[in-house]
Amino acid sequence: MKKHLFLLVCIALFAGLLPAQKDDFPAVIIASQGKVRYLPADNSGEIKITSGMAVKKTGTIKITGGGSAVVFCNNRMQRLNGKGRYALPEVFKPGGMATLNFEPEFGKYVRASIEFAASKQAGDGWGTGVTDPKQAGDGWGSAVTDPKQAGDGWGSAITDPKQAGDGWGSAVTDPKQAGDGWGNAVTDPKQAGDGWGGTGANIVLILPFGKLTPDVVTFAWSKPAGANTYQLEILDENSKSMHSVTVADTFAAVDLRKLNLTPNQVYSWKVSVPGSDKMISSVREFTLSTPDAQAAAMKRAASSPVYRNSGPVVRGMMEAVALEKGEWYTAAGLLYETLLRQNRKDKMLRMMCAAFWMRYGLEPKAKAAMQ
C-alpha cells in the first residue's frame, strides 16, 4: 500500500514539481452555466464556452445575464459569476497568492486529466473527447504537447498504466448499483465487445481496491477465454487464504463483516480458473476503515469556496478527488460513475473520469468515459 500511495502522490503533485519557468498550460473551463463566451486576445471572434474546454489564458471570458463559469488558470481556480468581461491575465495574475484550501490539490488532477486527454486522438479508438492540441483551431494553439514526451518540459503526468506494473488495481464501482447488475462500472463480461475481452488468459481484477468500509462487497473481474468457473480467494497479510468461493460468473459478493478482518490491516485478493495454471490474476490489496473516516476524507473538498458556490458536478468531482487522495478508490469510482450517468455530455467530467480509470490500469473504462 505504501508503494501505491507513493505513486498516487507523485501523480497528484506533478504539476507542483514543474521547473520554475514560463507556464504555457492553457486556462481550463471546469464548468459553465448560461451564456458564456471566450474572446481571444487577437479579436478573432467569440467562441462558445463548454465544460472541459482549454483556451489560451491571454483571452477574456464574457458572461451575459446570470451566467457563470469555474475556471482553472495559472494553477488557481475561481468562479466567475454574473454579467461582465473577465480578462484572464487580470483575474489570474501570474505569481498570485496560492489558496490554502483544497483547490490547488483539485487543480493538479484537472491538469493531469487535460494532459492525459490531450495525448489521445480519435483514430486510436478514444473518440473525440479532446481534439489534437497541436491544432490551433480548438483554442489550444500548441499549449500542451503530447504528455508522453518528456522532452516538452511536461514530463509524464500520467504514466502508461500498461507499463507501470504497479499493481494498483482499480476503483470500479459496486456492480449492484445499476439496472444491468454491474453499475456502469463494468459492462457484461460475457460480451466481448465491451473491451474486456473474453479472449486470452488474462484475468483483470476490477474491484475492490484501497480502503473499504465493513459491508457486503462485490468482487468483480474480467472474463478470459474459455472459462466457466472461477475461484475467488481473499488472503491475509501473510498471503494465506482466509476465504475462498467458487462461482460461475465474474463476480462474487462477500460479507466482509463475517471474516473478522482487522482494521487497517492490508489484505489482498486474487482470482483463478480451477484446473488451469495459466488463468490466474495478480493480487489487489484492500484495507478496512470506518464510514466516519470516509466521510472525513470527502469533507476536505468542502474547504474550497469554489466547492461551496458551485453546482453538483463540480462539487462531485472535487469530492471524488478528495476520496481518491484518501485512498478510498472504490468510493471515488462510484461517485464518478454516478455523476457520469447523470451528466454524460459534460466533457470535463468525462476527462476526469477517464484519467481516473487510467491511473488504475482500466483502459476500457477510460475509453468508455471519453466516447
C-alpha positions, -999 to 999 in steps of 0.1 A, spaced: 0 0 0 29 24 7 41 20 -29 7 26 -42 3 57 -21 37 70 -32 28 66 -69 -5 84 -64 11 112 -46 37 116 -74 9 119 -99 -11 144 -78 20 165 -71 33 165 -106 21 200 -116 36 214 -84 70 199 -92 74 215 -126 105 237 -132 103 274 -124 97 286 -159 70 302 -180 39 280 -177 22 278 -211 -5 254 -198 -39 268 -210 -68 280 -190 -94 253 -185 -132 258 -182 -141 233 -155 -178 243 -156 -201 268 -172 -237 278 -170 -257 302 -191 -243 324 -218 -205 323 -215 -181 331 -244 -144 333 -248 -129 363 -266 -93 356 -280 -68 383 -274 -64 388 -312 -102 396 -315 -106 367 -340 -142 361 -329 -162 348 -299 -161 311 -290 -189 294 -271 -177 280 -238 -183 245 -227 -170 225 -198 -136 209 -204 -126 235 -230 -90 246 -229 -84 282 -240 -54 304 -242 -50 324 -210 -44 356 -228 -81 360 -237 -113 372 -219 -143 353 -205 -175 372 -214 -206 364 -193 -241 377 -201 -272 375 -180 -270 352 -150 -243 330 -164 -212 317 -145 -180 298 -151 -155 279 -130 -120 285 -145 -86 269 -137 -57 291 -148 -22 297 -135 -27 268 -111 -56 286 -94 -94 281 -95 -120 308 -95 -157 310 -101 -167 339 -124 -203 349 -117 -225 374 -133 -226 397 -163 -192 411 -173 -159 406 -191 -132 388 -172 -97 393 -187 -78 361 -177 -45 379 -174 -61 402 -148 -82 377 -129 -54 352 -128 -23 373 -125 9 352 -127 26 347 -93 -6 355 -74 -11 342 -39 -19 304 -37 -50 294 -18 -46 273 13 -78 252 8 -85 221 -13 -85 240 -47 -48 236 -55 -49 199 -50 -80 195 -71 -64 217 -98 -35 192 -101 -60 165 -110 -77 188 -135 -43 195 -151 -34 158 -152 -67 149 -169 -62 176 -196 -27 164 -203 -39 128 -205 -68 136 -228 -46 157 -250 -25 127 -258 -55 107 -271 -66 110 -307 -98 99 -324 -80 75 -347 -69 53 -318 -103 44 -306 -106 71 -279 -134 90 -296 -131 128 -299 -132 139 -262 -103 163 -268 -91 175 -302 -55 174 -312 -38 201 -290 -13 207 -318 -41 222 -339 -48 258 -332 -85 257 -343 -97 245 -309 -83 273 -290 -53 254 -276 -27 266 -300 3 245 -290 -1 250 -253 1 213 -245 23 189 -264 20 151 -261 24 145 -224 40 111 -231 71 130 -245 93 141 -216 113 165 -238 85 191 -238 91 200 -202 59 184 -190 74 150 -182 47 124 -179 18 134 -157 2 100 -161 25 71 -170 12 44 -192 -6 21 -168 1 -8 -191 38 -4 -184 38 5 -148 34 -30 -133 25 -12 -101 -4 -34 -92 -27 -5 -85 -58 -25 -94 -89 -4 -98 -116 16 -81 -145 4 -100 -179 10 -85 -203 -15 -68 -219 -36 -96 -250 -38 -75 -257 -1 -82 -273 -2 -117 -300 -17 -138 -276 -40 -156 -264 -55 -123 -229 -41 -128 -233 -4 -120 -219 13 -151 -185 3 -138 -182 -28 -158 -202 -39 -188 -213 -75 -190 -180 -95 -192 -198 -122 -212 -199 -97 -241 -165 -94 -259 -174 -60 -274 -170 -43 -241 -132 -40 -244 -125 -65 -216 -123 -95 -238 -134 -130 -232 -101 -136 -250 -67 -146 -239 -57 -160 -205 -57 -127 -186 -79 -121 -156 -82 -84 -148 -93 -76 -113 -118 -48 -114 -129 -41 -78 -124 -36 -50 -92 -18 -41 -80 6 -14 -100 15 17 -134 -1 23 -160 0 50 -170 -33 65 -200 -43 45 -211 -67 17 -186 -60 -11 -189 -73 -47 -156 -86 -61 -155 -84 -99 -131 -93 -126 -129 -97 -164 -136 -129 -183 -108 -148 -201 -113 -171 -230 -130 -204 -223 -135 -200 -186 -168 -211 -170 -160 -212 -133 -137 -190 -111 -122 -193 -77 -120 -161 -56 -96 -161 -27 -91 -134 0 -57 -135 15 -44 -124 49 -12 -103 55 9 -134 51 -7 -143 17 -26 -172 33 -61 -179 20 -87 -170 46 -118 -171 24 -124 -189 -9 -155 -193 -30 -161 -208 -65 -186 -191 -87 -199 -195 -123 -198 -158 -131 -172 -130 -130 -183 -115 -97 -189 -127 -61 -205 -109 -31 -186 -113 2 -198 -100 36 -165 -87 50 -182 -84 84 -181 -122 87 -144 -125 80 -132 -110 113 -108 -86 95 -86 -63 114 -90 -25 106 -60 -10 88 -45 -44 81 -36 -50 45 -54 -79 28 -54 -90 -8 -75 -110 -32 -70 -129 -64 -90 -150 -89 -81 -181 -108 -97 -207 -131 -99 -241 -114 -77 -266 -133 -57 -240 -151 -22 -229 -141 -22 -201 -166 -55 -184 -159 -47 -166 -126 -48 -130 -118 -23 -108 -100 -34 -97 -65 -51 -65 -54 -49 -50 -19 -75 -35 4 -79 -24 40 -109 -18 62 -117 16 77 -147 33 91 -176 52 75 -166 82 96 -131 81 81 -145 80 46 -168 110 53 -138 129 68 -118 123 36 -146 136 14 -152 166 36 -118 180 27 -133 193 -6 -157 215 14 -128 238 24 -129 253 -10 -150 285 -17 -154 272 -53 -169 240 -39 -194 258 -17 -206 281 -45 -207 256 -74 -232 230 -87 -234 193 -81 -209 183 -109 -181 205 -97 -187 195 -61 -189 158 -70 -156 159 -89 -139 177 -60 -153 151 -36 -141 123 -59 -106 137 -59 -107 141 -21 -117 104 -18 -90 93 -42 -63 112 -23 -75 95 8 -72 60 -9 -110 55 -10 -107 44 -46 -139 24 -48 -159 52 -33 -143 77 -57 -151 55 -87 -187 51 -76 -191 89 -74 -175 94 -108 -198 68 -123 -229 83 -107 -220 118 -120 -213 104 -154 -246 87 -157 -264 119 -148 -242 143 -169 -230 123 -198 -223 153 -220 -201 171 -195 -167 169 -212 -147 180 -181 -163 152 -161 -156 127 -189 -119 136 -189 -116 135 -151 -133 101 -151 -112 87 -179 -79 99 -163 -91 83 -130 -96 49 -146 -63 50 -165 -45 57 -132 -56 22 -122 -50 4 -155 -86 1 -167 -83 14 -202 -117 0 -214 -134 21 -187 -114 51 -196 -123 48 -233 -159 44 -224 -159 76 -204 -143 96 -233 -165 83 -261 
